[in-house]
Amino acid sequence: MKELECNGLCTIVSQALEEMKAEQGENFSLSTVNLAELQRRTGISRSRLRRLKKNSFKPMQHGLSGRATGRSVLTGFTSVINNLLSKGVSNSVICYERLKQIGYKGSKPTVRRYIAAHKNLIPARRALVEPQGNRGRRYTTGPGETYQMDWGFTNVMTHYGKSLHIACFAMICHHCGQRYIEFFPDAKQEHLLIGMIHAFQFMGVPRYVLTDNMKSVVIKRNVDGLPVWQKDYCILRSVTDVDAFQSGRFAKQNGRPKTHKIPSYSCGLITTV
């Protein structure tokens, strides 16, 4: 008996032939198979089954399979679709409506298939750009002109295995990037002033200190939008000659940086918290 040859394109016929082979046993033969019975089981027309039988029920590709027609319904409109795809417009509905406005008579699935076959024309979602360098330093000012300070918080483990949540005071120079960091149990007013004094002793006293609206620095804003300083912080400003909370343009300062030493009496003035 001739072996059954059938690929995945004819799954229904293969299953029906296997059932007939199981029923007929050794009497089954592909050359003498009952096409009427096979038509009843598969629902395929007898003329098509007859063509499959000539090839041992192995479907063959059409002679024009894979050949592209020289002219289609999209001929004359491909340049419009390509232009839309190059601009990132890949929605088939939008492309179809745009083509209809200029006289396209074809269907929407035709446009969809064309877009799927020409996705290489669609630009990448994110274009590569040249490296912009280090953006960690937000401002660049003259020497001794501007510092910036803020609080951070972290968890630490003690020698006894206990976890503590502590505050980290940080101040950085906008000219050279020099920084001062000190840890405190919390971010209370007295710890802010102590951290500032230690930072000034380490880096010198600047002209400006940038900060945010933390309550230990600014209580509120008045009707003109100007800050109302916290009283103890205001004392530190007066004894160090620091103009704080400057967020606009900075006057450039040339020459050597200001590195004034803090007067000894200033510590006594700010400990009245």
Summary of the structure (lengths in Angstrom):
residues: 273
radius of gyration: 41.1
end to end distance: 105.8
largest distance: 116.9
contacts: 663
relative contact order: 0.08
helix: 37%
strand: 15%
